[in-house]
Amino acid sequence: MVGGGLAGMTCAFSIADQGHEVHLVEKESDLGGIARKIHYTLEGFDVQAYLRDLVRKVYQHPLIHVYTEATITEASGYIGSFVTRVKSERGVTEIKHGAAVIAIGADVYKPTEYLYGEDDRVLTHLELEERIAQGDERVINSQSLVMIQCIGCRNEDRNYCSRICLQPVHQKRFKTERAQPPDGYHHPLSRYENLWFQRGLLPGGLG
């Protein structure tokens, strides 16, 4: 199992519970992936509590072997008979296995637009969520928040929708309880309580 995020751990635990030995390989020092930066869902579910419980179950399962700070240095073989060499905090390990599951997750886009990295008030959704979770009064007590969607996508390089943005917008609105409806044109299908979206025009005529 390559990848120790939520998907990788869930899959590893499921396979191990069916009686198969699993080798879980994670490049970071801790399991959890991007989920370590997510604190709640729109429904109020405690992601960190769920993550801690899953990590505990993975480490305690007798059929799951965890390799952190790991790098795959060599892979060979064929379906049903693979050999993979892994360098990790355990040293170098040669793993013989019949199948491989790749659950390496996704990279977070780091904006180059809208003064990100130049003005500390400009944050990504994950950074904003972290500030809220830490009780940052500058965020919690703010009179207004502007959330700009579709940054880095729906353009010539990435002409698609990430499909995950709207729910985080509502999450942040519920947590701050301060979002104010702006003046101007409001798309009626995007109105949710007192959170409003202003329709804009994106590069390439997409809007």
Sequence and secondary structure as in RCSB ss.txt:
>XXXX:A:sequence
MVGGGLAGMTCAFSIADQGHEVHLVEKESDLGGIARKIHYTLEGFDVQAYLRDLVRKVYQHPLIHVYTEATITEA
SGYIGSFVTRVKSERGVTEIKHGAAVIAIGADVYKPTEYLYGEDDRVLTHLELEERIAQGDERVINSQSLVMIQC
IGCRNEDRNYCSRICLQPVHQKRFKTERAQPPDGYHHPLSRYENLWFQRGLLPGGLG
>XXXX:A:secstr
 B  BHHHHHHHHHHHHTT  EEEE SSSSSBGGGGG  B TT  BHHHHHHHHHHHHHH TTEEEE S EEEEE
EEETTEEEEEEEETTEEEEEEES   B          STTTTTSTT   HHHHHHHHHTT HHHHT S       
TT SSSS  S  S SHHHHHHHHHHH      SS   GGG BTTB       GGG  
